[in-house]
Amino acid sequence: MTGALAGRSTSLLLDATIRAFADIKLIVPSLVAAIAGAGWYRERRLRQDNTRHMAPRIERLEKRMDPKRSSSALTKEGKTNPMDREA
């Protein structure tokens, strides 16, 4: 008996899933939004990594130009210092 039903529940589930997402008006905007979101997140991480990588060099160059220069108090990622947000 189980041999006759083997694979049917999977097929039924797949058919229901395809029908739920078959409407092109739902698939295309969802796909575009997912790709845009992934691209935004990747670009954001790359920018933060680059800022973190360049921070020591920029700090050295600023100190060389003006040794009395004070820090901007940004984090190494370029974010606002959490202490500044409370003020």
C-alpha positions as CSV (number, residue, x, y, z in Angstrom):
1,M,0.0,0.0,0.0
2,T,2.8,2.5,0.8
3,G,4.4,1.8,-2.6
4,A,1.3,3.1,-4.3
5,L,1.4,6.4,-2.4
6,A,5.2,6.9,-2.6
7,G,6.0,10.3,-3.9
8,R,2.4,11.5,-4.2
9,S,2.5,13.8,-1.2
10,T,5.7,15.5,-2.5
11,S,4.0,16.0,-5.9
12,L,0.9,17.4,-4.3
13,L,2.9,19.8,-2.2
14,L,5.0,20.9,-5.2
15,D,1.8,21.4,-7.2
16,A,0.2,23.5,-4.5
17,T,3.4,25.6,-4.2
18,I,3.6,26.2,-7.9
19,R,0.0,27.3,-8.0
20,A,0.4,29.7,-5.1
21,F,3.4,31.4,-6.8
22,A,2.4,31.0,-10.4
23,D,0.9,34.4,-10.7
24,I,3.5,36.5,-12.6
25,K,2.3,39.6,-10.8
26,L,3.6,38.2,-7.6
27,I,6.8,36.5,-8.8
28,V,8.4,39.4,-10.7
29,P,8.1,42.1,-8.0
30,S,9.2,39.7,-5.3
31,L,12.2,38.6,-7.3
32,V,13.2,42.3,-8.1
33,A,12.8,43.2,-4.4
34,A,14.9,40.2,-3.3
35,I,17.7,41.0,-5.7
36,A,17.6,44.7,-4.8
37,G,17.7,43.9,-1.1
38,A,20.6,41.5,-1.5
39,G,22.5,44.0,-3.6
40,W,21.9,46.8,-1.0
41,Y,23.1,44.6,1.8
42,R,26.2,43.5,-0.1
43,E,27.1,47.1,-1.0
44,R,26.6,48.2,2.6
45,R,28.9,45.5,3.9
46,L,31.6,46.3,1.3
47,R,31.4,50.0,2.2
48,Q,31.7,49.2,6.0
49,D,34.6,46.8,5.4
50,N,36.4,49.4,3.2
51,T,35.9,52.1,5.9
52,R,37.2,49.8,8.6
53,H,40.2,49.0,6.4
54,M,41.0,52.6,5.6
55,A,40.4,54.1,9.0
56,P,43.9,53.7,10.5
57,R,45.5,55.2,7.3
58,I,43.1,58.2,7.3
59,E,43.8,58.8,11.0
60,R,47.6,58.8,10.4
61,L,47.2,61.2,7.5
62,E,45.0,63.6,9.5
63,K,47.4,63.5,12.5
64,R,50.3,64.3,10.1
65,M,48.6,67.3,8.7
66,D,47.3,68.6,12.1
67,P,48.7,66.9,15.2
68,K,46.3,68.8,17.4
69,R,43.3,67.6,15.5
70,S,40.7,65.8,17.6
71,S,38.9,62.6,16.7
72,S,35.5,62.7,15.1
73,A,34.5,59.9,17.6
74,L,33.2,57.7,14.8
75,T,33.6,54.0,15.1
76,K,36.0,52.2,12.8
77,E,33.1,51.2,10.7
78,G,32.1,54.9,10.2
79,K,29.1,54.7,12.5
80,T,28.1,57.2,15.1
81,N,29.6,56.6,18.5
82,P,26.9,55.1,20.7
83,M,27.8,57.6,23.5
84,D,26.9,60.5,21.1
85,R,23.4,59.0,20.4
86,E,22.4,59.4,24.1
87,A,23.2,63.1,24.2
